[in-house]
Amino acid sequence: MRVASFPLRKVFAALLLLSSTVAAEMFPNDSRQWSQNGSATLVTNLAEVTLASALTKGRRVKRKWKVIPFSTESLNGWALSAYGSTGAPPVRLPLAARGWHAVYLGLATVSGGIKEVRNGLKARLTDEPVFRHLACNLPHLPDRRDAIQEQFLTIAFLDGQTLEIAPQPGLPATVCYAKLVPLTADEVAAWSAGRATGVKETRTAIATFDGHSWIWPYQPKTAADLQANFRGFEDSDVGKWWFEVLGADLVCYPSKVGNTPGDGAVDFSSGGHAAFQRSLDTLFKNGIHP
């Protein structure tokens, strides 16, 4: 499970505080719905991250983000790009904006030679303990031109905050810009009211994870890594999670009677199965029960 979108029903009533032209089904995923979108700050030079040693404008190398120029009809700048096996470190981008803003990232398609391939990264503000998984889910434009998809990150008071961007294990990614949309007092009130009222009456959907899918792709090492799987669902209609535990005697938690798949093995059928077992070993050693 890489990216999921669900109706934000719990903010529907709160949207009455906003202009009647706001499309409830787009809130807040489409930045154009905010009344001050025209005054948004676009940070298009991502080479301004604080860890300059993590960047290269020359040949791609391991453990560095590649800085590449990009342009569209309306903007241009310097994007950050990494391959799935680059191993680039997390980087932080200073944000000069002050006050309440809706924060978005512009992520581009990534080519696998002929077609776009699965891609993704994770991001958070400095006061957030958990990253949010983000990806570009668009196909290429005609003539194999890249497309940029804006992904909603959060709504926050930005004074003194920086934006942290990190790669996802095994996934390539290209991030082109950060967009900071200032919010009116009514919009902040609508957002806050929606979060305060809760959505118990609409939480009728059920999400399921098999024993692998929340560990295999992300290679978690900490509790926060596991919790990142839930970012984005706090404003959704998902009310229950069903966790499967692989099956038969195979489990993905410490057990005196079951076995974790691959426990003690030195040869695996795929790199993914090996990474899964390494993740479990690390979590167990850190005293974390997935």
C-alpha positions in Angstrom: 0.0 0.0 0.0 1.7 3.2 -1.2 -0.8 6.0 -1.3 -4.5 6.1 -0.4 -7.1 8.8 -0.6 -10.4 8.7 1.2 -13.4 11.2 1.5 -12.7 13.8 4.2 -16.3 13.7 5.4 -15.5 15.0 8.8 -14.7 18.4 7.5 -17.8 18.6 5.3 -19.9 20.5 7.9 -17.0 22.7 8.7 -16.8 23.8 5.1 -19.9 25.8 5.6 -17.6 28.4 7.1 -15.9 28.7 3.8 -17.1 30.2 0.5 -20.0 28.3 -1.1 -17.8 27.8 -4.2 -15.4 25.5 -2.4 -15.9 21.9 -3.6 -16.1 19.8 -0.5 -14.8 16.7 -2.3 -11.6 18.5 -3.2 -10.8 19.8 0.3 -7.9 20.0 1.1 -6.3 17.9 -1.6 -6.5 20.5 -4.4 -4.6 23.6 -3.4 -6.7 25.7 -5.7 -9.6 25.5 -3.4 -8.1 27.8 -0.8 -9.1 31.4 -1.2 -5.5 32.8 -1.1 -4.0 30.2 -3.5 -3.0 33.1 -5.7 -0.7 34.3 -2.9 1.0 31.0 -2.4 4.7 30.8 -1.9 6.4 28.4 -4.3 9.8 27.1 -3.2 11.3 25.9 -6.5 15.0 25.9 -5.7 15.3 22.7 -3.6 19.1 23.0 -3.9 18.8 25.3 -0.9 18.5 22.5 1.6 20.7 22.8 4.6 22.7 19.7 3.9 24.6 20.8 0.8 27.0 17.8 1.1 24.0 15.5 0.3 23.6 17.1 -3.2 25.3 16.7 -6.6 24.8 18.6 -9.8 27.2 16.4 -11.6 27.1 12.6 -12.3 24.7 10.7 -10.0 26.4 9.1 -7.1 25.4 6.9 -4.2 24.1 8.7 -1.1 23.5 12.0 -2.8 20.4 13.7 -4.2 20.8 14.7 -7.9 19.9 18.3 -8.5 18.3 18.7 -11.9 16.7 21.7 -13.6 13.0 21.6 -14.4 10.5 23.9 -16.1 6.8 24.1 -16.8 4.7 26.7 -18.5 4.4 28.7 -15.3 7.6 28.0 -13.2 11.1 26.7 -13.3 13.6 25.7 -10.7 15.9 23.0 -9.3 14.4 19.6 -8.4 15.8 16.8 -6.2 16.0 13.3 -7.6 17.1 9.9 -6.4 17.0 6.4 -7.6 15.6 3.5 -5.6 19.1 2.3 -4.6 20.8 5.7 -4.2 20.5 5.8 -0.4 20.2 9.6 -0.2 20.0 11.0 3.3 17.1 13.1 4.7 17.5 16.8 3.8 15.8 19.9 5.3 14.4 22.9 3.5 14.0 26.1 5.4 10.6 27.7 5.1 10.4 31.5 5.3 6.6 31.6 5.5 4.9 32.6 8.7 1.5 31.8 10.1 -1.0 29.2 9.1 -0.5 27.5 5.7 -1.5 24.5 3.7 1.6 22.7 2.6 2.0 20.8 -0.6 4.8 19.1 -2.5 5.1 18.8 -6.3 6.3 15.3 -7.2 7.1 14.3 -10.8 6.7 11.1 -12.7 9.8 8.9 -12.9 10.6 7.1 -16.1 11.6 3.4 -16.2 12.8 3.7 -19.8 9.5 3.5 -21.6 6.8 4.0 -19.0 6.5 5.8 -15.7 7.4 3.6 -12.7 6.2 3.4 -9.1 7.8 6.2 -7.1 7.6 7.9 -3.8 9.3 9.6 -0.9 8.3 10.8 2.6 8.1 14.2 4.1 7.2 16.0 7.4 7.6 19.3 9.1 10.1 19.6 12.0 7.3 19.6 14.7 5.8 16.4 13.3 7.0 13.1 14.8 5.9 11.0 11.9 6.6 11.2 8.1 3.9 11.1 5.5 4.3 8.8 2.5 3.8 10.7 -0.8 4.0 9.7 -4.5 3.2 10.9 -8.0 0.4 8.7 -9.3 0.1 10.3 -12.7 1.0 8.8 -16.1 3.4 10.5 -18.5 2.0 13.2 -20.8 2.2 12.7 -24.6 5.7 12.3 -26.0 6.8 10.9 -22.6 6.8 14.3 -21.0 6.9 14.2 -17.2 3.9 15.3 -15.2 3.9 16.9 -11.8 1.3 16.0 -9.2 0.8 18.2 -6.1 0.4 16.1 -3.0 -1.1 17.5 0.2 1.2 17.2 3.2 -0.3 19.1 6.1 -1.9 22.2 7.5 0.4 23.9 10.1 1.6 27.1 11.7 4.9 27.5 9.9 6.8 29.9 12.2 10.3 28.5 12.7 9.6 25.3 10.8 11.6 23.4 8.2 10.5 20.8 5.7 12.2 17.4 5.9 12.4 15.2 2.8 13.6 11.6 2.8 13.7 8.8 0.3 11.7 5.6 0.5 13.6 2.3 0.4 13.7 0.9 -3.2 11.7 3.7 -4.7 12.9 6.5 -7.1 11.6 9.9 -6.6 11.8 13.5 -8.1 10.4 16.4 -6.0 10.2 19.7 -7.8 8.8 22.3 -5.4 7.1 23.0 -2.1 3.9 25.1 -2.2 2.8 27.1 0.9 -0.8 28.4 0.7 -1.7 31.1 3.3 -5.0 30.4 5.1 -7.6 32.8 6.3 -8.9 32.7 9.9 -12.1 31.1 8.7 -10.2 28.4 6.8 -8.1 27.6 9.9 -11.3 27.5 12.0 -13.0 25.1 9.5 -10.0 22.8 9.5 -9.8 22.8 13.3 -13.5 22.4 13.8 -13.5 19.4 11.5 -10.7 17.8 13.5 -12.4 18.5 16.8 -15.8 17.0 15.9 -14.5 13.6 14.8 -16.2 11.4 12.3 -17.3 8.4 14.3 -20.6 8.3 12.4 -18.9 8.0 9.1 -16.0 5.7 10.0 -17.6 2.7 8.3 -14.7 1.6 6.0 -12.2 -1.1 7.0 -8.6 -1.3 5.8 -6.6 -4.5 5.8 -2.9 -5.2 5.8 -1.5 -8.6 5.0 1.5 -9.6 7.1 4.0 -8.1 4.6 2.7 -4.9 3.1 3.3 -2.4 5.8 6.8 -3.6 6.5 8.2 -5.0 3.3 8.2 -1.7 1.2 9.2 0.7 3.9 11.9 -1.3 5.9 10.8 0.2 9.3 13.3 0.4 12.1 11.4 2.5 14.7 7.9 2.8 16.0 7.6 6.1 14.1 8.4 4.3 10.8 5.4 2.0 11.5 3.1 4.8 12.5 3.8 6.6 9.2 1.6 4.0 7.6 -1.4 5.7 9.2 -0.6 9.3 8.2 -3.4 10.6 6.0 -6.1 8.3 7.4 -6.8 10.5 10.5 -9.2 12.5 8.3 -10.7 9.5 6.5 -13.7 7.2 6.9 -11.5 4.3 7.9 -12.7 3.1 11.4 -11.0 -0.2 11.7 -7.7 -1.9 10.7 -7.5 -5.6 10.1 -4.0 -7.0 10.4 -3.3 -10.4 9.0 -0.4 -12.4 10.5 0.8 -14.2 7.3 -0.7 -17.7 8.1 -0.2 -21.1 9.5 2.8 -20.9 11.9 4.2 -17.8 10.2 3.8 -14.6 12.1 5.2 -11.0 12.0 5.6 -10.5 15.7 7.6 -12.1 18.5 6.2 -15.5 19.3 7.2 -18.5 21.3 5.1 -20.9 19.1 5.2 -19.2 15.7 8.0 -18.5 13.3 8.8 -15.3 11.4 9.3 -16.1 7.7 13.0 -16.4 7.0 14.1 -16.5 10.6 17.7 -17.8 10.7 17.8 -18.0 6.9 20.9 -16.7 4.9 19.4 -17.2 1.4 16.1 -15.7 0.3 13.9 -16.0 -2.7 14.0 -12.3 -3.3 15.5 -9.1 -1.9 12.1 -8.1 -0.6 11.8 -11.2 1.6 15.3 -10.6 2.9 14.5 -7.0 3.7 11.3 -8.1 5.5 13.2 -10.3 7.8 15.9 -7.7 8.4 13.1 -5.2 9.4 11.6 -7.6 11.8 14.9 -8.4 13.4 15.7 -4.7 13.8 12.2 -3.9 15.3 12.5 -6.8 17.8 16.0 -5.8 18.9 14.7 -2.3 19.5 11.9 -3.7 21.7 9.2 -2.7 19.2 6.2 -5.0 18.7 4.8 -4.4 15.2 
